[in-house]
Amino acid sequence: MTRKFRLLIASAIFLAGIIFFVILAKLKSTPLPSNPPRPFQEVETVTARRLDLNVAIAAQGTVEPVTITQAAAEVEGTVIAVSPEFETGGNFKEGDVLLEIDPSDYLAAVAQAEASLAEAKLKLAEEEMRSTQAERDWDRIARPGQSPGDLALRVPHLAAATTRVNAAQASLDKANRDLERTRLRAPYDGRVRRKLVDLGTHVGKGTPLAEYYATETLEVRLPVPRQDAAFFDPLGQKITLRETGGEGREWPAVIDRTEGEIQRESRSIIVVARIDGNVSTDLLPGQFVLTSITGRVIPQVVRVPRRAFAKSDRVVVVSKESSVTTRPVKVLRTEKDDVIVSEGIEDGEQLCVTALTAVIEGMEVKVVSRDGKEVIGAPAAP
């Protein structure tokens, strides 16, 4: 193969390559310029409304008796009788005899004291006669102007006899009191909580006999968070106590007082409500109850869902241009699902209640729901 022929073949191959490249370049399509839409996070909002809020404070507690008595024996002896109502849960009336201790020794003591009193009174009468006679004798034998002494008129003797009568009377009174103490009488209408002795039990002074409580008035202690104390003045307020579960029974009560100090464990104030025990016989000590205490009216505040908070004191606000921003607010009180805000939010503003992965000031969002209603025709992008 000659040199000239090889050059000719090389030129033909080069030319064919150029033609193939030109053809491929013409077949290639030129992409049109594009401007894809930016993604926006979809959010839900609620409308902030300023209103006068009547605070209702939830509370709960356990019903307990107001008056609880632990009865103890004041005299020594053997229990010889008990009342049919002297049982755990037994009801009694004021003045009922719940039990009786053997009174024999105390009857004897009363008789002895009565005899001593009668003897002392006899001696006093004799001494009074002697004193009168001594005065007459002095008037008969005394010289003019001479004054009698106390001994001459038997004044000390009369005073001693009088004192012995008073002492004998005191002994009789004590013997009668001891005799009365052999009977355990109910000091009020009530119910036996615990029975500690029974028929035939020998008791000494101070031996516990029973524990009982008055049924006329009950009370319930209601812990209220310290921060809520500024929103109510409950004294004298009528409330309704409700049972949990069961038949949903209710009982009226009146707030009587607060306990005057803050519990160190829970930082709560104890509000005490009184219940008339005669209103309903189905309310018993130990009953767990719920109630709501009406507080004062707080003017022009905003109830904000907890979901609208980016931090403990900042809410997420959506502007009219659908951009978000965080704003500091003044929290007045917190509730289970909402927070009461007094400053930092204007009436009618939109608050974002969607949890955002990141909150960037001025970030644009797409509002798809407002106040729980779908936004019709929400734009794909603001």
C-alpha positions as CSV (number, residue, x, y, z in Angstrom):
1,M,0.0,0.0,0.0
2,T,1.5,3.3,-1.1
3,R,1.8,6.3,1.2
4,K,-0.6,8.3,-0.9
5,F,-3.3,5.7,-0.4
6,R,-2.9,5.6,3.4
7,L,-3.3,9.3,3.6
8,L,-6.4,9.1,1.6
9,I,-8.0,6.5,4.0
10,A,-7.0,8.6,7.1
11,S,-8.6,11.7,5.6
12,A,-11.8,9.8,4.8
13,I,-12.1,8.5,8.4
14,F,-11.5,11.9,9.9
15,L,-14.1,13.5,7.6
16,A,-16.6,10.8,8.5
17,G,-16.0,11.5,12.2
18,I,-16.7,15.2,11.8
19,I,-19.9,14.5,9.9
20,F,-21.1,12.0,12.6
21,F,-20.3,14.6,15.4
22,V,-22.3,17.3,13.6
23,I,-25.2,15.0,13.1
24,L,-25.2,14.0,16.9
25,A,-25.0,17.7,17.8
26,K,-28.1,18.5,15.7
27,L,-30.0,15.6,17.2
28,K,-29.4,16.7,20.8
29,S,-32.4,18.6,22.3
30,T,-31.7,21.8,24.3
31,P,-33.4,21.7,27.7
32,L,-35.8,24.6,28.5
33,P,-34.9,26.7,31.5
34,S,-37.0,25.7,34.6
35,N,-37.9,27.4,37.9
36,P,-39.3,24.6,40.2
37,P,-41.6,25.8,43.1
38,R,-40.1,25.9,46.5
39,P,-41.5,23.5,49.1
40,F,-43.6,25.1,52.0
41,Q,-44.6,23.4,55.2
42,E,-48.3,23.1,55.7
43,V,-49.6,24.5,59.1
44,E,-52.8,24.9,61.0
45,T,-53.6,28.1,62.8
46,V,-56.1,29.4,65.4
47,T,-57.3,33.0,65.8
48,A,-56.4,34.8,69.0
49,R,-59.3,36.4,70.7
50,R,-59.2,38.7,73.7
51,L,-61.9,38.1,76.2
52,D,-62.8,38.5,79.9
53,L,-62.0,35.1,81.4
54,N,-63.9,33.8,84.5
55,V,-61.3,31.5,86.1
56,A,-62.5,28.0,87.2
57,I,-60.0,26.1,89.4
58,A,-60.3,22.4,89.5
59,A,-59.7,20.7,92.9
60,Q,-60.0,17.3,94.5
61,G,-59.8,15.9,98.0
62,T,-61.0,13.3,100.5
63,V,-64.0,13.9,102.9
64,E,-63.1,13.7,106.6
65,P,-64.9,14.3,109.9
66,V,-64.5,17.7,111.5
67,T,-64.6,16.4,115.1
68,I,-62.9,13.1,116.0
69,T,-62.9,11.9,119.6
70,Q,-60.6,9.2,121.1
71,A,-62.5,8.2,124.3
72,A,-60.6,6.9,127.3
73,A,-61.6,5.6,130.7
74,E,-61.6,8.1,133.5
75,V,-62.1,5.5,136.2
76,E,-61.0,2.0,136.8
77,G,-63.2,-1.1,136.7
78,T,-64.8,-3.8,134.6
79,V,-67.1,-3.1,131.6
80,I,-70.4,-4.6,132.6
81,A,-72.7,-3.2,129.8
82,V,-72.3,-2.0,126.2
83,S,-74.8,-0.3,123.9
84,P,-76.1,-2.2,120.8
85,E,-74.7,0.8,118.8
86,F,-71.3,0.4,120.4
87,E,-69.9,-1.3,117.3
88,T,-67.7,-0.1,114.4
89,G,-70.0,1.9,112.2
90,G,-72.7,2.2,114.8
91,N,-74.7,5.4,114.9
92,F,-75.6,7.1,118.2
93,K,-77.3,10.3,119.5
94,E,-76.0,12.9,121.9
95,G,-76.3,11.7,125.5
96,D,-76.6,7.9,124.6
97,V,-74.7,5.6,127.1
98,L,-72.3,3.6,125.0
99,L,-70.8,1.5,127.7
100,E,-70.9,1.2,131.6
101,I,-68.1,0.3,134.0
102,D,-69.0,-1.5,137.2
103,P,-70.1,1.3,139.6
104,S,-70.1,-0.7,142.9
105,D,-67.0,0.9,144.4
106,Y,-68.1,4.4,143.3
107,L,-71.5,4.0,144.8
108,A,-69.8,3.1,148.1
109,A,-67.6,6.1,147.8
110,V,-70.6,8.3,147.3
111,A,-72.3,6.9,150.4
112,Q,-69.1,7.4,152.4
113,A,-68.8,11.0,151.2
114,E,-72.5,11.7,152.0
115,A,-71.9,10.4,155.6
116,S,-68.8,12.5,156.0
117,L,-70.7,15.6,154.8
118,A,-73.6,14.9,157.2
119,E,-71.2,14.6,160.1
120,A,-69.4,17.8,159.1
121,K,-72.7,19.7,158.9
122,L,-73.6,18.4,162.4
123,K,-70.3,19.6,163.8
124,L,-70.8,23.0,162.1
125,A,-74.3,23.3,163.6
126,E,-72.9,22.5,167.1
127,E,-70.1,25.0,166.6
128,E,-72.5,27.7,165.5
129,M,-74.5,27.1,168.8
130,R,-71.3,27.2,170.9
131,S,-70.3,30.4,169.1
132,T,-73.7,32.0,169.9
133,Q,-73.5,30.9,173.5
134,A,-70.0,32.3,173.8
135,E,-71.1,35.7,172.6
136,R,-73.9,35.7,175.2
137,D,-71.6,34.7,178.0
138,W,-69.2,37.5,177.0
139,D,-71.9,40.1,177.1
140,R,-72.9,38.9,180.6
141,I,-69.4,38.8,182.2
142,A,-67.4,41.4,180.3
143,R,-66.5,44.8,181.9
144,P,-67.7,47.9,180.1
145,G,-65.5,48.8,177.1
146,Q,-63.8,45.4,177.0
147,S,-63.7,43.7,173.5
148,P,-63.8,40.0,173.2
149,G,-61.1,38.0,171.3
150,D,-61.7,35.6,168.5
151,L,-61.0,32.6,170.7
152,A,-63.6,33.9,173.3
153,L,-66.2,33.9,170.6
154,R,-64.9,30.6,169.1
155,V,-64.4,32.2,165.6
156,P,-61.5,29.8,164.7
157,H,-63.6,26.9,165.7
158,L,-66.5,28.0,163.5
159,A,-64.1,28.6,160.6
160,A,-62.6,25.1,160.9
161,A,-66.1,23.5,161.1
162,T,-67.2,25.5,158.0
163,T,-64.0,24.4,156.1
164,R,-64.7,20.7,157.0
165,V,-68.2,21.0,155.5
166,N,-66.8,22.5,152.3
167,A,-64.2,19.7,152.1
168,A,-66.8,17.1,152.7
169,Q,-69.0,18.6,150.0
170,A,-66.1,18.6,147.5
171,S,-65.4,14.9,148.3
172,L,-69.1,14.1,147.6
173,D,-69.0,16.1,144.4
174,K,-65.9,14.1,143.3
175,A,-67.5,10.8,144.3
176,N,-70.6,11.7,142.2
177,R,-68.4,12.7,139.2
178,D,-66.5,9.4,139.5
179,L,-69.8,7.5,139.6
180,E,-71.0,9.4,136.5
181,R,-67.7,8.6,134.7
182,T,-68.5,4.9,134.9
183,R,-70.9,5.6,132.0
184,L,-69.4,6.6,128.6
185,R,-72.0,9.1,127.2
186,A,-71.9,10.4,123.6
187,P,-71.0,14.1,123.5
188,Y,-72.7,14.5,120.1
189,D,-74.6,12.7,117.3
190,G,-72.0,10.6,115.7
191,R,-70.7,7.2,114.5
192,V,-68.2,4.8,116.0
193,R,-65.0,4.5,114.0
194,R,-63.2,2.0,116.2
195,K,-64.3,-0.2,119.1
196,L,-61.4,-0.9,121.5
197,V,-63.0,-2.7,124.5
198,D,-65.9,-5.0,125.0
199,L,-68.0,-6.6,127.7
200,G,-65.9,-8.0,130.6
201,T,-62.8,-5.9,129.8
202,H,-61.0,-4.5,132.8
203,V,-59.9,-1.0,132.2
204,G,-57.8,1.5,134.1
205,K,-57.6,5.2,134.0
206,G,-56.6,6.4,130.5
207,T,-57.4,3.1,128.8
208,P,-58.6,3.8,125.3
209,L,-62.3,2.8,124.9
210,A,-63.3,3.9,121.4
211,E,-62.8,6.3,118.6
212,Y,-65.8,8.1,117.1
213,Y,-66.6,11.2,115.1
214,A,-69.4,13.7,114.8
215,T,-71.7,13.3,111.7
216,E,-73.3,16.7,111.9
217,T,-70.5,18.4,109.9
218,L,-67.9,16.9,107.5
219,E,-65.1,18.7,105.6
220,V,-62.9,18.2,102.6
221,R,-59.3,19.6,102.2
222,L,-58.8,20.8,98.6
223,P,-55.2,21.5,97.5
224,V,-55.0,24.4,95.1
225,P,-51.7,25.4,93.3
226,R,-50.0,28.4,94.8
227,Q,-50.1,30.3,91.5
228,D,-53.9,30.0,91.4
229,A,-54.4,31.6,94.8
230,A,-54.2,35.1,93.3
231,F,-57.2,34.4,91.1
232,F,-59.9,33.7,93.8
233,D,-61.2,34.7,97.2
234,P,-63.3,31.6,97.9
235,L,-64.4,32.2,101.5
236,G,-68.1,31.6,101.8
237,Q,-68.4,30.3,98.2
238,K,-70.9,27.6,97.6
239,I,-69.5,24.7,95.6
240,T,-70.6,21.2,94.4
241,L,-68.7,18.1,95.3
242,R,-68.9,15.2,92.8
243,E,-67.9,11.6,93.2
244,T,-65.6,9.9,90.7
245,G,-67.4,7.1,88.8
246,G,-70.3,5.4,90.5
247,E,-73.7,7.0,90.1
248,G,-72.2,10.5,89.7
249,R,-73.7,11.7,93.0
250,E,-73.3,15.3,94.1
251,W,-73.2,17.1,97.5
252,P,-73.4,20.8,98.3
253,A,-70.6,22.4,100.3
254,V,-69.4,25.8,101.4
255,I,-65.8,26.9,101.5
256,D,-65.0,27.7,105.1
257,R,-61.3,28.7,105.3
258,T,-57.8,28.2,104.0
259,E,-55.2,26.5,106.3
260,G,-53.0,29.7,106.2
261,E,-49.8,28.2,104.9
262,I,-48.3,26.7,101.8
263,Q,-47.6,22.9,101.7
264,R,-43.8,22.5,101.4
265,E,-44.1,19.2,99.5
266,S,-46.6,20.3,96.8
267,R,-46.4,24.1,97.0
268,S,-50.2,24.1,97.3
269,I,-52.6,26.1,99.4
270,I,-55.2,24.0,101.3
271,V,-58.8,25.2,100.9
272,V,-61.2,23.6,103.4
273,A,-64.9,23.2,102.5
274,R,-67.6,22.3,105.1
275,I,-70.4,19.9,104.4
276,D,-73.6,19.6,106.3
277,G,-73.7,15.9,107.3
278,N,-77.5,16.0,107.6
279,V,-78.0,16.9,104.0
280,S,-77.2,13.4,102.8
281,T,-76.5,10.2,104.6
282,D,-74.7,8.6,101.7
283,L,-71.6,10.9,102.0
284,L,-69.1,9.1,104.2
285,P,-65.6,9.9,105.4
286,G,-63.0,8.7,103.0
287,Q,-65.1,9.6,99.9
288,F,-62.9,11.0,97.1
289,V,-64.6,14.0,95.5
290,L,-63.9,16.5,92.7
291,T,-65.1,20.1,92.5
292,S,-64.5,23.4,90.7
293,I,-63.9,26.7,92.5
294,T,-65.0,29.8,90.7
295,G,-62.3,32.5,90.6
296,R,-62.4,36.2,89.7
297,V,-62.8,37.6,86.2
298,I,-59.5,38.4,84.4
299,P,-60.1,41.1,81.8
300,Q,-58.8,41.0,78.2
301,V,-56.7,37.9,78.1
302,V,-56.0,35.3,75.4
303,R,-56.5,31.6,75.8
304,V,-53.6,30.0,73.8
305,P,-53.3,26.3,73.1
306,R,-50.0,24.8,74.4
307,R,-49.2,23.7,70.9
308,A,-48.8,27.3,69.8
309,F,-45.7,27.7,72.1
310,A,-42.2,27.4,70.6
311,K,-40.7,27.9,74.1
312,S,-42.1,28.4,77.5
313,D,-42.7,32.1,77.0
314,R,-42.8,32.5,73.1
315,V,-45.6,31.7,70.7
316,V,-45.4,31.2,66.9
317,V,-47.4,33.8,65.0
318,V,-48.3,33.6,61.3
319,S,-48.5,36.9,59.5
320,K,-50.9,37.9,56.7
321,E,-48.1,37.2,54.3
322,S,-47.9,33.6,55.6
323,S,-44.5,34.0,57.3
324,V,-43.9,32.9,60.8
325,T,-42.2,34.6,63.7
326,T,-41.8,33.9,67.4
327,R,-43.0,36.5,69.9
328,P,-42.5,36.8,73.7
329,V,-45.7,36.8,75.8
330,K,-46.6,37.3,79.5
331,V,-48.1,34.1,80.9
332,L,-50.7,34.7,83.5
333,R,-51.6,31.1,84.4
334,T,-51.4,27.6,82.9
335,E,-54.2,25.1,82.5
336,K,-54.3,21.5,81.4
337,D,-54.4,22.2,77.6
338,D,-54.2,26.0,77.4
339,V,-52.2,28.9,78.6
340,I,-53.7,32.2,79.7
341,V,-51.7,35.1,78.2
342,S,-52.2,38.7,79.2
343,E,-49.6,40.5,77.0
344,G,-47.8,40.0,73.7
345,I,-50.7,38.9,71.4
346,E,-53.2,41.1,69.6
347,D,-56.8,40.3,69.0
348,G,-57.3,38.5,65.6
349,E,-53.7,37.3,65.1
350,Q,-53.1,33.8,63.8
351,L,-51.2,31.5,66.0
352,C,-49.5,28.4,64.6
353,V,-50.5,25.2,66.3
354,T,-48.5,22.8,64.1
355,A,-45.2,21.5,65.5
356,L,-42.5,22.8,63.3
357,T,-39.2,20.9,62.9
358,A,-37.4,24.3,62.9
359,V,-38.7,27.8,63.4
360,I,-36.8,30.3,61.3
361,E,-37.8,34.0,61.6
362,G,-39.6,35.0,58.4
363,M,-40.0,31.4,57.1
364,E,-42.9,31.1,54.7
365,V,-45.6,28.5,55.3
366,K,-48.8,27.3,53.8
367,V,-51.9,27.6,56.0
368,V,-54.2,24.7,55.3
369,S,-56.5,25.0,58.3
370,R,-57.8,27.9,60.4
371,D,-59.7,27.4,63.6
372,G,-60.3,23.8,62.8
373,K,-61.7,24.5,59.3
374,E,-60.0,23.7,56.1
375,V,-58.8,26.7,54.1
376,I,-60.6,26.4,50.7
377,G,-58.4,27.0,47.8
378,A,-55.2,27.4,49.8
379,P,-52.5,28.5,47.4
380,A,-49.8,26.0,46.6
381,A,-47.3,28.7,47.5
382,P,-47.6,32.1,49.0
